[in-house]
Amino acid sequence: MIRFLKNSLLLIVATTFSLATFAQKSSEDVPKGWHLKDRSKDGYYGISLDKAYEFVKGKKSQTVIVAVIDSGIDTLHEDLKPNLWRNKKEIPGNGIDDDGNGYIDDVHGWNFIGGKDGRNVKKDSYEVSRVYHKYKAKFQNIPDVSVLSKEDQETYKMWKRAEKDVVGDREEGMQLLILNKTYEAAVKNDSLLQKAIGKAVYTGNELEAFIPVADNARKAKNGFLFFFTANNSMDMTNQTFLQEFNDYLEGQKRKAEAADVVPQNYRADIVRDNYDDINDRYYGNSDVMANTPFHGTHVAGIIGAVRKNGKGIDGIADNVKIMAIRAVPDGDEHDKDIALAIRYAVDNGAKIINMSFGKGFSPEKYWVDDAVKYAESKGVLLVHAAGNDASNIDSVLNYPSPVFVTDSKRSTTWITVGASGDPKAGGIVAPFSNYGVSEVDVFAPGVKIYSTIPGGNTYGNAQGTSMASPVVAGTAAFIWSYYPQLTAQQVKYVIENSALKLTDIIVNPETGDNKLLSEISKSGGILNAYEAIKLADQVSKGLINAQAEKKEIKPVKKGAKPTPVKSF
């Protein structure tokens, strides 16, 4: 699932609950593009990108292909279209697999959650529900686990964890009831306010400035305005808020039904492959935009929106092509789709793969592991968002992950990214970000990031580790374009070892305790493109003995030991 943010609806419903949206719009108390700025010059905790470009001024660069495995990308966007990857061996729209790679008309990439009839998966179930119901009949009445095979015992552990989560969701029915009533009240208030204000679409700022005359309009204003203020989203429109509220509500309803209702197999109805056969791989369609492109479009812009064209925003990498691979629905992604998406990216020339999604269960993780090993063998760097649950992923299971099921070894070309912010935008570490001294390699800006959104010429804010990951992926592309001789392990080494080691006290996202960044991440630092490109230059010239890039960098916290990652 695309990593959503936890907002402040617990205040609204007066219970322990939080609304999640991946596209939280925010009041602009930091400038657009703050994540690219320099702390000493501009006063913001950005990645010092202008200084990095000054360092390579006059140096030639090579094009780097970055695959974005996500929800879809607006291929017609003015700030993305020139930098989209183009499969030169494929003739658009002729219905023929011109390059013989098994994927017909894959001009800009491939959609693994589409059907050959042109339909596309929009929503899907959650992996926890799929796991629970798949193995329920097999395991629910097992009197003695020891009689199971070793493989079945591991599957049983996964199922018991799913059972606990699913039953727990069912017991939260009262919260769902309150949430539903809150949504109904919001819709009613919005309808009244549209008439009172005299317009169908308005922002939180416009609502705040509105002076109602009638008593019912005043009450409606107070009720609806709280949605905007509690979520720090005054520039969000009423329509956007209600749409995201409704989407989240529908997702919670699906979760609540998980214990009693076998989840609908949305994917099977549309994709129609043999899911259990990883070799049945030539399914899907070429519609990489499809019906859910917001998230992927925003991610792609952070990496590679056209620089210095006077439009919208500047991406991080100046010589990049974005390969669009659609594999993430509104719900949890399927392991087979992710595994094949990684392989497609590698086989078609991607040097970097951005993965801003994740989930808590991975029943076919061995398929994903094999794809990650394949990417590593081909020198491809994988960048993954750590997630937005404010959890320690040293101990909380978080997939996909760089640790392999079969041998517990770790990929050497994988970077896990937490989200940083700015003191002016809520703190140095994002309050929603996952963390971990063993599992989160580096932090990067992920709060109030301004980027491309669907609509052809539209831009907006979003935040999450989903936005921090492409900041790292874009920086990796920038480094590689000027120093193409570096290996994937060396690029990883450069990014992690050049991260700025802050002495500032930060707040642990989960506990609220004061910490150092070195106590919640492996590198103990925030990505800095300027420091990274300087280190890349030294490594490329042999001035730095970078043998460590072939090994996993040890945690910086003394005495810290990596937490073993379970099979499921």
Backbone hydrogen bonds, N-H to C=O, Kabsch-Sander energy under -0.5 kcal/mol:
donor,donor_aa,acceptor,acceptor_aa,energy
2,I,329,P,-0.5
4,F,2,I,-0.7
5,L,21,T,-0.8
7,N,5,L,-0.6
7,N,19,L,-4.1
11,L,8,S,-1.3
12,I,8,S,-0.8
13,V,9,L,-2.8
14,A,10,L,-0.5
15,T,10,L,-1.4
17,F,15,T,-1.6
21,T,5,L,-0.9
24,Q,21,T,-0.6
27,S,232,N,-1.0
29,D,27,S,-1.6
34,W,31,P,-1.6
36,L,33,G,-1.8
37,K,34,W,-1.6
42,D,38,D,-2.7
43,G,38,D,-1.0
43,G,39,R,-1.1
44,Y,38,D,-0.8
46,G,44,Y,-2.2
47,I,35,H,-2.0
48,S,37,K,-2.4
49,L,36,L,-2.0
50,D,36,L,-0.6
52,A,48,S,-1.5
53,Y,49,L,-2.3
54,E,50,D,-1.9
55,F,51,K,-1.6
56,V,52,A,-1.1
57,K,54,E,-1.0
59,K,56,V,-2.5
62,Q,481,S,-2.4
64,V,319,N,-1.8
66,V,64,V,-0.5
66,V,321,K,-2.8
67,A,65,I,-0.5
67,A,352,I,-3.0
68,V,323,M,-3.0
69,I,67,A,-0.7
69,I,354,N,-2.0
70,D,68,V,-0.8
70,D,325,I,-2.5
73,I,288,V,-1.8
75,T,73,I,-1.2
77,H,74,D,-1.4
78,E,456,G,-3.7
80,L,77,H,-1.4
81,K,77,H,-2.9
83,N,80,L,-1.8
84,L,81,K,-1.3
85,W,322,I,-3.2
87,N,107,V,-3.0
88,K,86,R,-1.2
90,E,87,N,-1.8
94,N,91,I,-1.2
98,D,96,I,-1.8
100,G,97,D,-1.1
104,I,102,G,-0.5
105,D,96,I,-0.9
106,D,103,Y,-1.0
107,V,105,D,-2.2
110,W,324,A,-1.2
111,N,285,N,-2.6
112,F,110,W,-0.6
112,F,326,R,-2.7
113,I,326,R,-0.5
114,G,111,N,-0.7
115,G,119,R,-3.2
118,G,115,G,-1.8
121,V,113,I,-2.9
124,D,330,D,-2.6
129,S,126,Y,-0.6
130,R,126,Y,-2.1
131,V,127,E,-2.9
132,Y,128,V,-2.1
133,H,129,S,-2.2
134,K,130,R,-1.9
135,Y,131,V,-1.7
136,K,132,Y,-0.7
139,F,135,Y,-2.2
140,Q,136,K,-2.4
142,I,139,F,-1.5
147,V,144,D,-1.4
148,L,145,V,-1.9
153,Q,149,S,-2.4
154,E,150,K,-1.5
155,T,151,E,-1.9
156,Y,152,D,-2.8
157,K,153,Q,-1.9
158,M,154,E,-1.9
159,W,155,T,-2.6
160,K,156,Y,-2.7
161,R,157,K,-1.9
162,A,158,M,-2.1
163,E,159,W,-3.0
164,K,160,K,-2.2
165,D,161,R,-1.9
166,V,162,A,-2.9
167,V,163,E,-2.6
168,G,164,K,-1.8
169,D,165,D,-2.1
170,R,166,V,-1.9
171,E,167,V,-1.6
172,E,169,D,-1.4
173,G,170,R,-0.9
176,L,172,E,-1.6
177,L,173,G,-2.2
178,I,174,M,-2.3
179,L,175,Q,-2.7
180,N,176,L,-2.6
181,K,177,L,-2.1
182,T,178,I,-2.3
183,Y,179,L,-2.3
184,E,180,N,-2.3
185,A,181,K,-2.3
186,A,182,T,-2.2
187,V,183,Y,-2.4
188,K,184,E,-2.0
189,N,185,A,-2.7
190,D,186,A,-2.6
191,S,187,V,-2.2
192,L,188,K,-1.8
193,L,189,N,-2.5
194,Q,190,D,-2.5
195,K,191,S,-1.2
196,A,192,L,-2.1
197,I,193,L,-3.2
198,G,194,Q,-1.7
199,K,194,Q,-1.1
204,G,234,M,-0.8
204,G,236,M,-1.3
205,N,234,M,-2.2
207,L,203,T,-2.2
208,E,204,G,-2.3
209,A,205,N,-1.7
210,F,206,E,-1.1
218,R,214,A,-1.8
219,K,215,D,-2.2
220,A,216,N,-2.1
221,K,217,A,-2.5
222,N,218,R,-2.2
223,G,219,K,-2.3
224,F,220,A,-2.7
225,L,221,K,-3.0
226,F,222,N,-1.0
227,F,224,F,-1.0
228,F,224,F,-0.9
229,T,225,L,-2.4
230,A,226,F,-2.7
231,N,227,F,-1.1
232,N,229,T,-1.2
233,S,228,F,-2.7
236,M,233,S,-1.6
238,N,202,Y,-2.3
241,F,237,T,-2.4
242,L,238,N,-2.4
243,Q,239,Q,-2.2
244,E,240,T,-2.5
245,F,241,F,-2.7
246,N,242,L,-2.6
247,D,243,Q,-2.5
248,Y,244,E,-2.3
249,L,245,F,-2.6
250,E,246,N,-2.6
251,G,247,D,-1.9
252,Q,248,Y,-2.4
253,K,249,L,-2.2
254,R,250,E,-2.1
255,K,251,G,-2.0
256,A,252,Q,-2.5
257,E,253,K,-1.7
258,A,255,K,-1.3
260,D,257,E,-0.7
261,V,257,E,-2.8
262,V,260,D,-0.5
266,Y,264,Q,-1.7
269,D,265,N,-1.7
270,I,266,Y,-1.2
270,I,267,R,-0.5
271,V,267,R,-3.4
272,R,267,R,-0.7
272,R,268,A,-0.6
275,Y,273,D,-1.1
277,D,274,N,-2.0
278,I,276,D,-0.7
280,D,277,D,-1.6
281,R,279,N,-1.5
283,Y,281,R,-1.0
285,N,111,N,-1.9
288,V,286,S,-1.6
292,T,289,M,-0.8
297,T,293,P,-2.3
298,H,294,F,-2.2
299,V,295,H,-2.3
300,A,296,G,-2.6
301,G,297,T,-1.9
302,I,298,H,-1.5
303,I,299,V,-1.5
304,G,300,A,-3.1
305,A,301,G,-2.0
306,V,79,D,-2.3
309,N,306,V,-0.6
313,I,311,K,-0.5
315,G,305,A,-1.9
315,G,313,I,-0.5
316,I,302,I,-1.4
317,A,303,I,-2.4
321,K,64,V,-2.1
322,I,83,N,-2.8
323,M,66,V,-2.6
323,M,321,K,-0.6
324,A,108,H,-2.3
324,A,322,I,-0.6
325,I,68,V,-2.1
325,I,323,M,-0.6
326,R,110,W,-2.4
327,A,70,D,-2.4
327,A,325,I,-0.6
328,V,70,D,-2.0
330,D,122,K,-3.5
331,G,329,P,-1.5
332,D,125,S,-2.3
338,I,334,H,-1.9
339,A,335,D,-2.7
340,L,336,K,-2.5
341,A,337,D,-2.1
342,I,338,I,-2.3
343,R,339,A,-1.9
344,Y,340,L,-2.6
345,A,341,A,-2.3
346,V,342,I,-2.3
347,D,343,R,-2.7
348,N,344,Y,-1.5
349,G,346,V,-1.5
350,A,345,A,-2.6
351,K,65,I,-2.6
352,I,65,I,-1.4
353,I,381,L,-2.4
354,N,67,A,-3.1
355,M,383,V,-2.8
356,S,69,I,-0.6
357,F,355,M,-1.1
358,G,1,M,-2.2
359,K,399,Y,-2.1
365,K,362,S,-1.5
367,W,364,E,-1.5
368,V,364,E,-1.1
369,D,365,K,-3.3
370,D,366,Y,-2.0
371,A,367,W,-1.7
372,V,368,V,-2.5
373,K,369,D,-2.7
374,Y,370,D,-2.0
375,A,371,A,-2.5
376,E,372,V,-2.5
377,S,373,K,-2.3
378,K,374,Y,-1.2
378,K,375,A,-0.5
379,G,376,E,-1.5
380,V,375,A,-2.5
381,L,351,K,-2.7
382,L,413,T,-3.0
383,V,353,I,-2.9
384,H,415,I,-3.0
385,A,355,M,-2.1
386,A,417,V,-2.7
390,A,432,F,-2.2
393,I,391,S,-0.9
393,I,435,Y,-2.5
395,S,392,N,-1.7
396,V,392,N,-1.8
399,Y,359,K,-3.1
404,F,402,P,-0.5
404,F,409,K,-3.1
408,S,404,F,-1.7
411,S,402,P,-2.5
415,I,382,L,-2.5
417,V,384,H,-2.7
418,G,442,V,-2.4
420,S,418,G,-0.5
420,S,444,A,-3.0
421,G,428,I,-2.9
425,A,422,D,-2.5
426,G,423,P,-0.7
427,G,422,D,-2.3
430,A,419,A,-2.1
433,S,430,A,-1.3
434,N,387,G,-2.6
435,Y,391,S,-2.5
436,G,520,I,-2.9
440,V,436,G,-2.2
441,D,416,T,-1.3
441,D,439,E,-0.7
442,V,416,T,-1.5
443,F,525,G,-1.9
444,A,418,G,-2.0
446,G,420,S,-2.7
447,V,420,S,-0.6
449,I,462,A,-2.4
450,Y,448,K,-0.5
451,S,460,G,-2.5
453,I,458,T,-2.3
457,N,455,G,-0.7
458,T,453,I,-0.6
460,G,451,S,-2.5
462,A,449,I,-1.6
463,Q,22,F,-0.5
464,G,446,G,-2.8
467,M,464,G,-1.5
468,A,464,G,-1.2
469,S,465,T,-2.4
471,V,467,M,-0.9
472,V,468,A,-1.6
473,A,469,S,-2.6
474,G,470,P,-3.0
475,T,471,V,-1.7
476,A,472,V,-2.6
477,A,473,A,-2.1
478,F,474,G,-2.2
479,I,475,T,-2.6
480,W,476,A,-2.6
481,S,477,A,-2.2
482,Y,478,F,-1.1
482,Y,479,I,-0.5
483,Y,479,I,-1.8
486,L,483,Y,-1.8
491,V,487,T,-2.2
492,K,488,A,-2.2
493,Y,489,Q,-2.4
494,V,490,Q,-2.9
495,I,491,V,-2.4
496,E,492,K,-2.3
497,N,493,Y,-2.8
498,S,494,V,-1.3
499,A,496,E,-0.5
500,L,526,I,-2.6
502,L,500,L,-1.0
502,L,524,G,-0.6
506,I,515,K,-3.0
508,N,506,I,-0.5
508,N,513,D,-3.2
512,G,508,N,-2.3
515,K,506,I,-3.0
519,E,516,L,-2.0
520,I,517,L,-1.4
521,S,517,L,-0.6
522,K,440,V,-3.3
523,S,441,D,-1.7
526,I,500,L,-1.6
527,L,443,F,-2.9
529,A,47,I,-1.6
530,Y,47,I,-1.0
532,A,528,N,-2.2
533,I,529,A,-2.6
534,K,530,Y,-1.8
535,L,531,E,-2.1
536,A,532,A,-2.6
537,D,533,I,-1.8
538,Q,534,K,-1.7
539,V,535,L,-2.7
540,S,536,A,-2.6
541,K,537,D,-1.4
542,G,539,V,-1.3
543,L,538,Q,-2.3
544,I,538,Q,-0.9
546,A,544,I,-1.3
549,E,546,A,-2.0
550,K,547,Q,-2.1
551,K,548,A,-1.7
556,V,522,K,-0.9
558,K,556,V,-0.5
560,A,557,K,-2.0
566,K,564,P,-0.5
